[in-house]
């Protein structure tokens, strides 16, 4: 068994500078921010960026890992605070709002809603899919969500709501309306 060697201090500094520069660039330009620009902002060469982050997706995920994990934690908090159907609806709302507020999150969510057969599991995919599966199962057990709905379907529909809200230039009230239309169609009975 081989162990991963700890990063040298200079490599660790470069990694942290790249994450900071990436978060700033993604906030300004979205998920298609120039990777060369990110490397320049961090004061490193492109080779250093690609050594740490071989793909744009890997950099996006690393830049937003805290926010992704917070979404997973939030799902569990809502599950403790609200009845299952309400917890699911509220988490879907918060998920949609985050995808609009944090440029680049929609791309991460988009990768999480694929079938996953062509790519390795990601933190985003694992965290978001796991949270959705828990909330959907609880709502189905409660009887507030149709039993024939799969959690990945609900996640894909939430991605669609976020995309629709973005296209319409919609804000939080419109997201609630879109989610209401969606959840009415998913309701059991």
Helices and strands as residue ranges (DSSP letters): H 9-29, G 30-32, H 35-42, H 46-52, H 56-81, H 84-101, H 105-112, H 123-142, H 151-167, H 172-186
